[in-house]
Amino acid sequence: MESPFKYRAFISYSHKDKTWGEWLHRSLERYKVPEQLVGTLSRDGPVPKSLFPIFRDREELPSSANLNDQIRDALDQSAYLIVVCSPNAVFSRWVNEEIALFKKLGREDRILAFIVAGEPNASDKSGFSAEDECFPPALQFRFDSRGKPTAERLEPVAADARPQGDGKESAKLKLIAGLLGVGYDALRQREVEAARRRTRFYRAVMASIALLASSAVVATYFAYTNSLAERVQRNNKLITQSKFLADLAAQSTASGDHELAMLLALEALPDKDANFLRPYVPEAERALFTAQQKSPELAEFQVKNAGNAIFLSDGKRILTFFRGNMVVLHTESGKVERWPFKDKLISIAFDASSSLVAAAFDDKTIRIWNSVTNEAVVAVRGVEGAVRALAIRSNGQRVTALLQNTGTNSESGTSTVVWDVSSGRRLFAIAHLEKFDNEIYFSPDSKYIVTYASPAPLPHRMFTASTVKIIDADTGKKVSELTGVDVMHAAFSPDGRTLFTGSSRGKIQLWNIQTGKLISALEEHEDLVYSIRFSSDGLRFLTSSLDTVRVWDTKTGKTISLLRGHLGYLQSASLSADGKQVVTTFSGDILRVWRIKTDASPRILSGHKERVNDAAFNSDGRRVVTSSDDGSAAIWDAESGKLLVRISNVIGQVYVARFSADGRRLITFSSTSLDQAPYKSNWIQVWDAETGKLLKAPVKLEGDIFSVNFSRDGRRLIARTLSESDPPRIFDSESGKLVLTLRGHKHTVMSAEFDPSGKRALTTSLDGTTRIWDAESGAVIAVFRDEEAPPVMRAIFDSDGLRVVTITRSGIISIWDVTSARKVATFDSGISGTEGPVLSAKDAFSLKGARLLRALPGGILEVRDVTTGEQVALLREHPSRVWSTAFAPNSEFALTASSDGTARIWQLFPSTEALIEHARKLVPSCLTRDQREKAFLDLDPPNWCIEMGKWPYNLADWKLWLKDKRAKLNPPRPDAPEWKKWNARAR
C-alpha cells in the first residue's frame, strides 16, 4: 500500500541546532532498513525499504519571516514530525509554530522528540531553571479537537541523544523505530544480527586480500597512477572552465549586470561545501572583487501590502500605497508610519521640487498636502468620474487627473481635467475617445502633459497600437500625437524636448515632442517596459521590466546598473531625486532599496586643495587623519566620510600626521621645503584632536630629512636622509629630542619604519641588507640578505610584526620570517623601476600578512595575496599618483592618499573566503536555469545558495521540473499560479 504522505518525516529545529538537524537528516535518509523487516506489517502498514525522503526546512526552502505556504504544505505531507529539542528550540518561534501547526492537523500522536541538550520539564526538577528547558511550549501541552492548546500537560515520546541519556546512536535507533512503527527491541536485535553478518563478511574479504597482497601492491600502484592522471585532467578542465566563467563575469560587470557577474565568479571559485574542490584561479577572484565593488548596496524592509513606491524629496523616506493604504517608510531607522484615511485611496502623485503629494480618493476628492510638514494645501471636491491616473506639475501649481467619464454611453471614453492647486479651481478639460489604461504625466518644465491610451485592456493591451497625446499644460491644446505606437509607459526627458516610451517588446523609443518623429531606440530589456523615471538632474533614468530594473546614463545611453533577483514580479520601481537610490516592490511584503555606486571606492575624503601626502587610521579605525601640501591636516569620520576637524595653521606643508595612543592628540611633521628634498626646515607640532588647537610651541628638527615615519602610537618618529654618511635617527615626536641613531648600514638607507609595537625599527639599504633594530637600545636584532636579488628599496612589517615584506628595484617581492630571518616566499610583481610610486609610496601589509596593498604608476593600486603571490584585485579610481596606503586595524578597509587632493577608503578582504562570503550575502538570488545552461553549468543550484535562502524552489520539486520534458526552460516563480498548477499535476 502506497503511503498517502510525500515525506516520511519533517525535521523541525532551531537555526542554532543546524549541525544536529543536518546530521539527523543525513542519517535517516541513508538508513537501510534490515531486510528481515522490509514488507512486514507495522503500526503504519508494510515496513518500507528506507525512510527517504525526510524534509528538512532549512535545506529545502529559503529563509522567511513567516511560516510560508511551502512549509505548511510540507508539514501537511509529512507522516511524522521530529523535533530537535534543546533550549535553543524553546526560544525558536518557528519551531513552536511548526509543532502547533502539525498538532492542528490532528497528528499530535505522530510527534517524536529528539533531545540534544537541556533538560525536559526542567521547571519541575530541582537544580534546574526555566532556561534549561528543552521541550518547546507547543510540545508540552495537549491540543483539543479544534486545534487549540489546553492546560493539560503532555509527556512527549522522546529519544535522548545526550551522553547521560540514550546516547547519539541509540537515540537515533529509537527514532527510526518510531518512524517505522516497529518495536525498538526488535529493531535493535536486527541491527545486532546485521552487524555480525557484516563482521563475518569483512573477515572473509580480508582473508582473500591477504592471499592477493603481492599482486594488489602492483595493481594499487597502477590504479594510483591512473587516478592521479584523471585528477590532473579533471583539474585542467575545471581551470579552463573557471577562466571562461571569470571572463563572462568581467563582461557582465562591463555591461552593468553586477549581480550576474558575482554569481558567475562565485561558480568559478573553490567551494568547500561542494563534492570536490575546484582549483583556484586568480582571474575569478579579480572578477568577483570588481563586480562586488560596483554592485548596488541592498537593504530590505518588511512592509505589509507594499505596492507602488516613490522616494520623497529628502531621499530618506519612501511613500508606498496599495489597496487604499498609504505608508511612509523611514529608510535610516526602518520605522513604518501609516497615514490613515477614512476613504479608499485610488491614485497618488508626488512632485519632488515642491514636496507636494496629491492623492485621489473614492469619495470623489483629490487632496494635496506638503510631505515635509504634513500640512494640507487644498482639497478638490466633487470630481466627476472615476480617477484612473493622477499627476502634479513640477512647480506645484497644477494638478491633473485622468477620469473615466460617467455617462450612460459605454464608449464615452476618458477625459483629462486640470485644476489650479492654490484655489482648487477647475481650469479646463480634454475629452478622449479611448477608454482603457490611460496614464498622464507633466513634463519637467511643466509646459506639457502627456497622456496615452490603448483600445484594449491589460493583458490584451500588449503588442497593440496605442495613441499618445502631448498637450499644452496651460491652454489644453494638442501639441502633437503619436498613433499606432506600442507603448506601456511614457516619460519626458529632463529638458522636456524628448518623449521616452517603453514598449511591450522591451524597446525604449525616443520621440521629438514637436514633430512626433522617432529619434532613436534602446533595446536592452527582454520583456515589456512598464516604467521610466528620471533623476531630478536628468543625468540618469530608470526603466523597469517584469523582473529587472536598469539604471542608465542619460548622455551615453549605457546601462550603469542592472538590478535583478526579485522573488516575484516587479510591481513598481522608482528613482530618488539624486539618482543614487532605487526603490522596488514586488509580489509579497518586501520593499527593497538599492544604493547605486558611481565608483569603486565607497567613501572619498575630499576637501584638500593640493596633493594629499599621507593618510592614516586611528587605533580603533573610526577616524582618519590626512596630511596635505596645502598646509593643513584634517580629521574625518571613517564611516561617513564627514570632515570633523581641519587644522590649517601648520608651519609649511604637512608631510605626515599621526594620532597619539589615546587618540586625544595629533602630531604633525611638516616642512617649508617639501618641494625640494632633502627637507631642511622641518617642524613637529602637537594638536588637540577634538578642537584642532595647538597644545605646545612648535619644535624644529635639526638636520636634513628625506622621509619620516611615526610609530603607531605617535610617540616617536624615525627619519632618514639620502646621504651615505647619515644613518637613520629616532626622535621623540613631541619634544623633538634625538633618542637614538641607528648605525651599521654601509650605503644609503632607502626606507625606515617602526614595527606595530614601536619597539623595533626596520631599515633597508643599497648595501644589500635589510635590518631589524631594537628601537630602545639600537642593537641589531636580525639581518636579511639576498645575494641573488638586486638591492631592496622598501621593507614593511605585517600587522603583527612576525613577517617582513621586501621589495627590490626590479619588482621582486619576498616574504621573510622575523624569528628565523629566513625567506618563506618570493614572487615577481611584474613592476620595476628606480622612481615613482613603486618605490616611494608607503605600501601596506594587512592583518596577519594575508594581503599586500601597493601603489603602482598612474594612480593604480594592486592587492596581492602574499601566500600565493597572485594579484587578487586592481583599484583604478585615483586619477593621479598615490603617495600613501594603509590598512584599518581590522584589515577590512584600506586607506589611500593621492596627488588628486583626495584620500579614499576602500573595502578589502583579508582572504578569498572572506570575499566569497561577502559576495554571497550581496546577491539577492541564484542563477536561473537559463543562466546556468548558457554558462555550461550543472542545472542544480549550489548548496550555499539554497541554505542562504537565495533559491525559492523546493529542491525535490526542482529536480522533478528538470525531468519534466513538457517544462519550460525557466520555471515560473513559486508564488505564480502556473507553478502551483504544475506542482499539483507533477505530484
N, C-alpha and C positions, 0 to 999 in steps of 0.2 A: 504493500500500500504506500503510495507516494505521500510524503509529508505535505500538509497544507501551508507550511511555512517556508519562506525563502531562505532564512538563516536559522542555524541550529541555536545560536545564542547571540545576544547583544552584550558587549562588554562596556560597562559604564565605569569611568574612573576620573579622578581629578587630574588636571594637567601636570601637577607636581608628582603624580604617581605614574608618569608616562612610561618609565622603564619597566614597571610591573605590567602595565597594560600591553606593551609590546611583547614582553616575554610570554605572557599568558596567551595572547592571540597567536603567536608563532607556535607555541607548544600544543595548543588544542587543535589547530588546523593540520599539524604534521602528525598527530597521534594516529597510529594504525590500530584499529580495534582487533583484538585477538580473534583468529579465525573461528575458534570454537563458539564464540558468542554471536558472530555475524548471522543474522537471519532468525535468531531465537526470539521468542516473544518477551517483550519487556513492558513496563508500565505505559510506554508511548507507542507500542506496536513492535514490529520487527526491528532488531538492532541493526543500524547501518554499518557500512564498512569504515566510514570516517565521520568526523564531526564537521567537515567542511560544508558550507562556509560559515565562519564566525564573523560577525560585524563588529568592527572597532571604529567608533565615530571619528576619532582623530586621524585615522588612516584613510577613511573612505570619503570624508567630507571636509570642506573648508570651514575655518572657524566662523562663528556667527555670534551676534549679540542676543539672539533668542533661539528657542528650540524650534528650528525651522521645519518645513514640511518634509524634507528628506529624512531628518532624524525621526520624526513622527512615523513616517512610512516604514522606516527600518525597524522601529520598535514594534509596530503592528505586525510585521512579517517575521518576527523572531519568536522561536518556541520558548526560549528561556532568557532571563536577564541575569547576567553575572555582575555583581557589584564589588569592585575592589575597595575594601573597607580600610580606612585609616583616618586619622584626624584631619588630613587634607580633604578627604571626601565629605566629611561632616560640614565643612565650611564651603563646599562647592555648590553653588546654586544649580548648576547644570546636572550634577549627579542626582540631587534631590528631585529636580523636575523630571528626569528620566525615570526614576523609581516611581514617582507619583503617577506619571502617565501610564506606565506599564501596569500598575495596580488598577487604574481606571479601566483598563482593557479586560479586567476580570481574571488576571493571571498572577494574583498575589502568591499562590502556591508554587509558582514556577520561577521564583527569585532565589538565586543562590549567592550567598555572601562568601567572599574570599578575603580573609583578614590578613593584612600585610604589616600593620603597625597599630599602635594604640591599644585600647582595652575595650571589649564590648561591655555595654551597660556600666560605664566607669563610675557614674554618679552614685550607683548603688553599692559600690565596693570601697572599703577603707583603704586609705593610702593613694587613692586616685582622685583626680579632679575632672571637671567637665571638659577641660582642654585635652584630656587623654581619650575621650570617647572616639570610637572608630566606626560605629553604626550611624549613618546619616539619619536625620529625623524622620524622613519618609519611610525608612526601613523599620523603625522601632514600633510603629503603631499600625493597627489594622484599619483597612478601609471598608466602608459599608457598601451596600449594593449599588448606591448612586455614585460611587467613586469618590466619596468624601472621607477624610481622615477622622477616626474616632479616638477616644481616650483610652481604648483598650491596648495594653502593651502586647507586643508580638516578639517572640524569640525566633529570629530568622535561622534557617538552615545554613550553617557556616562551615567552611573548611579553613583551618587555621594554619597559615604558612609561616607563622613566626617560629623562631628556634625553640621557644618554650611551649609551642603548640604541636601541631602535626608535623611541622617541617615543610619545606618547599615542595618536595616531590610527592610526599604522602598527601598533602593538601590538594595538589594538582590531580592526583588519582581519585580522591573523594569527589572533586568537582566533575571529573569525567564520568564517574559512576552516576552522579545525579543527572548529567546531561543525557546519558544512555538509558536511564531508567532501570538500572540493574543494581544489585547489592554490592557494597564496597568490598566485602569479604570475597565474594565470588570473583570480582574483577581482580582483586589482589592476588588470589590463587592462580588465576590465568596468567597474570604477569610473571609470577614466580616460575611457572612451568615454561613460559616462553623464554625467560632468562636462562633456564637450564638448557633448553634446546640450543639457544644461541652459543652457550659455552661449549657444548659438545661439538657444534659445527665449527667454531673457531679453532678448537684443538685439532680437528681433522685437517683443516686448512693449513694450520701451522706445520703439521707433520709433512704434508705434501710440499710445503715451501722449503722445509729443511732438506728434502731429497733433491730439490731442484736449485739449491742455493748457488752452486757454482755457475750454472747456466743463467740464473737470474741476474747475477752481477753483470754479466756481459749484456744481457737484454736491457738492464736498467741504464747502463751507460749509453746505449744507442737511443733508448727512449728519452733520456735526459737531453742528448744532443738534438734529437728531433724536436723535443719540447722547447728547447732554447731557441732553435731556428724559427719555430712557429711564433714564439713570443716576440722575437725581433721583427718578424714580418708583420705581426699584428700592430706592434707599436709604430712601425713606419707608416702603416696605413692610417693610424689614428693621428699621427703628427701631420700628415698631409691633409686629413680632414679638418684638423684644428686650425691649420693655416688658412684653409678655404673659408671656414666659419669666421675667423678673425677678419679676413678681407671683406666678407659680406657685412660684418658688423661695422667696419670702417666706412663702407659705402652708405649704410643706413644712418650713421652719425652725420655724414656729409649732407644727406637729404633731409635731416631734421627729425628722423624717426629714432630717437634716443632709446626708447623702450625696446624696440626690436633689436637695436644694436646691443644693448645689455644682455638680452636673452640669448642672442646668438653667441656672444663672447662667453657667457656662462657655460654654454654647451661645450665650448672649446677648451675649458679649463678642467683640471682634475677635480673629481667629486668623490670625497672619501666615503660617501654612502652608496656609491654605485657598485655594480657587480665586479668591476675591475677598475684599476687606477689608470686614467688617461695620462699619457706623458705630458709634461709641462712644455708649453711653447710661449716665449716672451711676447710674441705678436698678439696673442689672445689677451694677456694682461694689459698690454698697452691699449688695445681696442676697448676693453672694459673700463679702464681708468678714464679714457677720453669720453666715452659715452656717458658715464655716471656724472662726470664734471658738468656737462651741459644738460643733463636730464632735469626736467622740472621738479621742484620740490613739491611733494604732495601731502595735503592734510585732509583727513576725512572727518565728517561730522554726522552724527545721527540726528536727523530732523524728520519727525513724523510727517508723512504726506508732503515730502519735498517736491514741489512742482517747478514751474518756471522760476528762474532765479536771476537777479541782476545785482551788480555792485551799486551801493550808494556812493555819493561823491567823495567821501573820505577814504574809500578803498578798504576800510576796516569793518564795514558792515555789509551784509547781504540781505536783500529783500527777496523773499520767496513766497509764492502763493499757489494754492492748489485746492480745488473743490470748495471755494468760498473762504478758505483760511488764509490769513496773512501773517507771516513770521519774519522777524528780523534776527539774523544770526550775527553775533559779535565774534569775528574770526580770531581775535587775540585771546579772548578768555573762553570761547566756546559757549558763552551764555546765549540762550534762546529766549527771545522776547516776543510774545504773541500779542498782536494788535487785534483786540476783539471788535467785531462789528455785528450789529443786530441783523443786518441784511446780508444776503449772499453776495460774495464778490464774484464778478464776472470777468473783468479785464482790468489791466493795470498798465501804466506808462510812467517813465521816470526821465527827468531832464537833469543831467549832471551839472550843467552850467548854473542853473538856478536852484538846484536841490529840491525841486518840486516833484511831488508824486501825485498822479491823477489815477483815480480808481472808479470804475463803473459798477453799480450795484443793481440787484434785481428789483429795487423799489423805484426804478426809473430816475435815479440821480447819478450825477458824476461829481465826486468830491475831490478837491485839490487841497493839499496841505504841504507844509515845509518839513522835509525829512530830518532836518537838523534840530529844529525847535519843537517839532510835532504840533505846531500851531496850524489851525485850519485857515485856508486862504479864501476859498469860495466853494459854494455848492450849486451845481446846475441841476435844477429840478424839472420834472415833467418831460423827460426825454421821450420823444415819440418814436418808439421802435426798440427792438432788442439790440443791444450793443454787441457787435461782432468783433471790433478791434478799436484800440484807443491809442492816441499819440499826443505828445505835448511839445510845443515849439521850444527850440533851444534857448530863447531869451525869456521863456516862461510867460509870454503874453497871449499865446493862443493854445487852445486845446481842441482837438478834432476827434470825432468818433465816426466809425463806420456802422451804420444802423441797418438792420433788417426791417424793411418797410412793413407796416402793419395794416395793409389793405386786404380786401377780400380776394383780390386778384393774385393768384399764386405766382404769376410771372412778374410781379411788381418790382422785384429785384431789391437793390440796396441804395443807400444814399450816404454821401459824406457831408457831415454837418460840422461847422467851425464856430466856436464860441470865444468871446473875449474873457480871459482869465480874471482880470481885475473886477469886472462887473457881472460876469456870468451871462452876458447878453449874447444871443444868437446873431451871428454875422451873416452867414449865407449857407446854402445847402446845394449839393450837386447830386442829381439822380443818376443811378447806374442801372443798366438792364440786367447785368449778370447778378446771380444771387448766391453763388457758392464760394466759400473760403476766401473771402476778401480780407485784405490787411492794408494798413495805412502807416506812413512814416513821414516826418518832416525832414527836409534837407538840413545839413548842419548850419547853413546861413539863414535858415528859416524862410527862404524865398519860395520853396516849392513843397508840394505834398505829392507823394507817390501812392497810388492805390492800384491793386491788381486783383483780378478775379478769374475764376475758371467756370466754364459751363457745366462742370461736373463736380460732385463732392468727393472727398477722400473715401476710399483709396483710388477711385476711378480718375481722380484728378491727375495722377501720374501719367506722364507722356502725352498729355492733352495740350491743345493750344489755348493759351490764356491771353487776356488783354491787360496791358499795363498802361495806366494813365498818369501823366505828370501834370499837376495843376498848380497855378499861381496861388500861393497861400494868402495873398491879400485880396485878390479880386475873384478868385474861384474859376477863372478862365483856364481852359485846357491849353497847355503849352505844347505837348506832343503826346503821341500814343504809339505803343508797340502792340501789334496784333500778331496772333499766331505764334506766340513765344511759349516755350516750355519753361515755366517759372514756378518754383516752390517758395522763393523768398526774394526780396529786393531790398537794396540799401544804397544810399547816396555815398559818393566819395567825400572825403573831408572838405574839398574845395567846392562841393555842390555842383560840379560840372559833369560828373560821370555817374551813371547808374550801374550798380553791380547786381546781377541776378544769378540765383542758383537754380539749377535745373534738376529734374528727377533722374537724369542720367549722369550726375556728378560733375557737370560742366558749370564753370563760373564765367559769365559773359559780361563784358563792359560795353555800355552804350552811351552815345552822345545824347545828352538831355535835350538839346535844342533841335537836333535833326532826327533823333531816333535811330541813327545808324549804328551798326555794330562796330566797335573799335578793335577788340581782341578777346581772347578766351583763355582761361586757365583750366587745365584738365588733369587734376591730381586725384580728386576723390573718385572712388569706385562705386559710390552709391549716391542716392539723392541728397542734395544740399538744401537744408531747410532753415538755415540761419546764417546771417552775415552781420558782423558787428565790427565797428571801427573804434580805435582808441581816440581819446579827445584830441591828441596832437596829430592824428592821422598817419603816424609812422607805421602803425601795424593794423592789421584787421584779422578777424577770426571767422572761420567757416566751420560749420558742424554738419556731420552726416549721421547716418543711423548709429554708428558705433565709434566714430573717430572725430577728433577736433583738430583743426590745423590753425596755427598762428603764422601769418605771412608778413613779410617785409613789403610795405606798400610800394616803395621805389623800385625794388628789383623784381617783385613778383615771385620771390623764392620762399619756400617754407622755412620758418625759423624753428618751429617745434611741432611735432605731431603727438597728440595725446590719445592713447588707446586704453585698453584694459577695463572698459566699463562692463560691470556684471549685469548686463541688461541693455535695452535700447535707450539711447540718449533722449531725454525729454527736453532739455534746454542747455544752452551754453552761452556764456556772456563774458565780455572782456572788461576789465577795470579801466578807469579813465586814463591811467598812465600806461596801459598796455602791458603791464608786468604780471598781472594775475588773471586767471581764468577760473570761473565757477561753472561746474557741470552738475546736472542732476539726471538721474536715470531711474528705471523701474526699481522700486524699493524705497527705503527710507535713508539712503546715503546721499550726502551732498559733498562734492569734492572741490577743493580749492587748490589750484596748481600755480606755483610761482615760476614764471618763465625766466630763465637765466640769459643774460646778454653776453656774458663771457665766462671763462673757466674759473676765475677766482671769485669766491663768494663775497669777499669784502675788500674794498680798495680804500686805503687811508690816503686821502688826497687833501692837500692844503699847503704844502711847502711850495715856495716859488722857484727853488732851484733843486739840484740833484739831492737825493737822499743817500747819505754815505753809509748809514748803518741803521739797523732796527733790531730790537730785542724784546723778548717777553720778560715780565717779572716772574717771581718764583712760583706763583700759582697759575700762571698762564692767562690771567684775566685782564692784564693791562699790557700795553705795548709802548715802548719809547722809540722815537725816531730822531735822527740827527741829520742836519742838512747844511749845505753850503750857504743857505740864506741867512745863517747866523742864528738859527732857532733850534730848539729841541721841543718835541711835542709828545704828550702822553695821551693815549687813546684807549677806549674800551674795546677789548679784543673781540667781543661777541657782536656788538652793534656797529663798530667802526666809528663811533661818535668821538669827537675831539673833547678831551676832558680838561687839559691844561696846555697852554702854549707858553714857552719861555723864550722871550725874544731878545733879552738884554745880555746874551752871551758874548764874551770877547772873541771876535773873529768868527771863523767858520767852524761849525761843530763837526768833529770827526767821529766821535763815538760818545754814547751816554749809557749809563747803567743804573739800575735801581740798587739801593742798599739791601742788605739781607732781610730787613724787616719791611721793606717797601715804602718807608716813610720819606726817604731822601733820594735825590737823584744826583749823580756825579757826572759831569761833562768834561770831556777833553776837547779843547778847541785850539785853533791856531790862526794867526793873522797871515799865514803864508801857506795855506793848504794847496794853492795853485802851483806851488813850486817846491818840490821835495829836494833835500830834506827840510822839514819844518823847523824854523829857527826861533819862532816866538810862540811858545806853547803854554796853555793855561789849563788849570784844573779849578772847577767851581762846584760848589755843593748847594743844592736847592731843596726846598720843601716840595715833595712830590704831590701834595694836595693843593697848595696855593701857588706854587711856582716862584715863591720868594727866595732870594739869595740868603743863605744862612750864615756864611762867613766870607771873609775877604778872599778874593781870587789868589791862587798860588801859581807862581810861574815855575815851570820845569826848566832846569838848565841843560844845555847841550842840544845837538841836532837830533831829531827824531824822524824816522820814516814811517813807522806804523806803531800802533799801540793796541793792546787787548786787555780788557778788565777781567778780573776773577769774577766768578758767577755772583758772589755776594757783594761785589763792588768795592771791597776793602782795599784791593791793590791793583796795580796795573803793570804790565810788562811792556817795555819799549825796545825797539831795535833801530839800527841805522843801516845804511848801505856801505859803511866803511869796514874794510877788512880788520882794522885795528880796534874798532869799538864793539865790545861784547854787549849782549842784551842786558838791560837793567830792570830791576823791580823797584817800584815806588809805592809808598803809602798814598792812596788815592785822595785822601782828604788833606793831608799836610804837605804833600809833595816831597816828603823826605825820601832820600835814596835808602832803600832797605838792603839790597843785595845786587852784586854784579856776577853774572854767570860767565866765568872764564873757562875756555877749553877748546872752542872751535878754532880751526886754523885758517878759515876763509870766511867770506861774507855770510852772515846769517840771513836766511831768506824768509823765515817765519818764526814766530814766538807766541806762545799762548799758555794758559793755565789748564789744568785738568778740572773736572766738575767740582772737586772738593776745594780747589785753590791751594792745595798743599804741594802740588807738583807742577813743574813747568816743562814744556815741550818745545824743542827748537830743531830747525833743520838748517843745513849749511851746504855751501858749494864744496866743502871738503869731503862730501860723500857720506856724511853721518847724520843720523837723527838721534837726539839725546833727550833723555828724561832726567830732570833735576829735582832734588829736594828743594822746594821753594823757601824753606826756612833756613837751611844751612848752606845751600849752594853746591852740595855734593852731587856727583853724577850717579844716578841710580841704574840706568841702562843705556846701552848704545846699540842702535840698529845700523847695520851697514850691508849694502847690497852691491857687491863688486861688479855684477853683470849689468846693473841698471845705471842710467845716467843720473846726474845729481838730482836730489829731492828738492822740490821747490815749495811744497806745502805739506804740513802734517797736522792732524787733528785727533783728539781723543774721542772715543764714543762716550755716550752719556753716563755710563757707569765707570769709566776710567779703566776698563780691563783690556781694551784693544785700541790700537792706533792705526789710522789710515795715512799712508804716504802717497804723494802724487809727484811723479817725475816730470821733467821738462818735455819728454816725449809722450806724456799722457798715460804712462803705466801706473796703475793703482795697485798698491799692496796693502794687505791687512796683517798686522803684527800682534802677537800675544805679548802683553806687557810683562807678565811674570817670567816667561821663559826667554823673551827677546827673540822669538823665532817667528819667521814668516809663515802664516797659515793659508794665505790665498793671494793670487796675483791675476790681474786681468788688464787688457788693453782697452782704455776708454775710447780710443779712436780719435781723440782730440789732442793736438800737440801745439807747441809754440812757446816763445820766450816772453811774450807780453799778453796783455788782455785779461779778461775775467778768469780764464782757465788757471791763471797763476795768482792774480792779485785779489780776486774776490774771496770772501770768507765762506768756505764750504761748511756744511752742517752734517753731523752724524746723528741719526735718530736713536731712540731708546734701544738699548741692548745691541746696537750696531747693526740693525736689520736693514736700514735704508741710508743711502748716501745722497744728499742733495747738492748738486754742483751747478754753478753758473757757467754757461757757455757763451761764446760770442753772439752778438745780435739780440741780446735780451732773452735768450732761450735758457731754460732750466731743465736739467735731466735728473731723474730719480733712478738710482741703481740699487739692486739687491746685492749687498756685499758678500753674501754667501755663495751666489752663483756668478756674480759679475754681470748679470743681464740688466739691460736698460728696461725698466718697467713703466716709465712714464716720461713724457716730454711736455713742458709747460711753455706756451708761446705768447702769453698775453702782454708781457712787458715790451713796449715798442723800442726800448733802448737798453743800454748796458746795465747789468745787475751788479751791484757792489757788495752786497751782503746777504747771507742766508742764515736762518736759524730755525730750530725746531722748538715747539712748545714743550713744556715739561712732560706732557702725556704722549708726545710724538704723533698726535692725531692732526696737528696743524703745523704748517711751516710759514715762515715769515721772510719776505724778501724786500730789499731796498734797491731803488733804481735811479738812474740819471733822468728818468721821465718825471721826477718830482713826486713819486708815489711810493708807498710801501703796500704790499699786498699780503693777505692771509689766505693760504691755500689749505684745503683739506687733503691730507695724505693718509696713507695707511701703513702701519708697521709691518704688515705681512700680506702675502697674496690671499691668505684665508680671511683676513680682516676685510679686504676689498670685496671678496666674493660675498661675505656675509652682509656687507653694506648694500651691495647691488641687489641681492635677493630681496631685501626689505624695500628697496625703491620700486621695483617693478610691480605694477598692480595686478598682473595676471600672467599666465603661462603662454608659451607659443601655442597657437591654434594648430589644428591638424593640417590645415593648408600650409601654414608657415613651416611646420616640421617637414612636410613632404617636399616642399621647394628647396629646403636646406639638406635634403637627403638624410634626415634623422629618423630614428625609430618613432613610431606614431604615439607610443605611450609617453606621458609626461614624466619628468624625473621625480624622485621621491621627495626632494626638498620642496618642490612646487605644490605637491599635494599636502604635505604636513604644514606648510605655512598658509594654507587656505587660498592659494592663488589659482587653484584648479576647481571649477564649480561643479564638475560632474562626479557622480558616484563611480568609483573605479570599475566595479563589476559591470555597471551599465555601459560604461565607456567601451569596455572590451567587447560587449555584445554589439555595440554600434559599429565597431570596426569590422566585425564579422558579417554584418548585415549588408548584403550586396545591393539592397534597394536603398541604402542610406546615402545621403549626400556627402560631399567631401567634408564640409564643415557642418556639424550638428547645430541645431538652434540652441539658444540659451536654455538652461534647465528650468527657468521660470516661464518659458514660452509654451503655449498650448500644443504646438507641434511636437515638442519633446515629450510632454506628458502623454499625448496620444500614441506616439511611437513606443514609449516605455510600456504602456499598458498592453500594446499589441505584442511586444517582444517577450513579455512575461507569460 
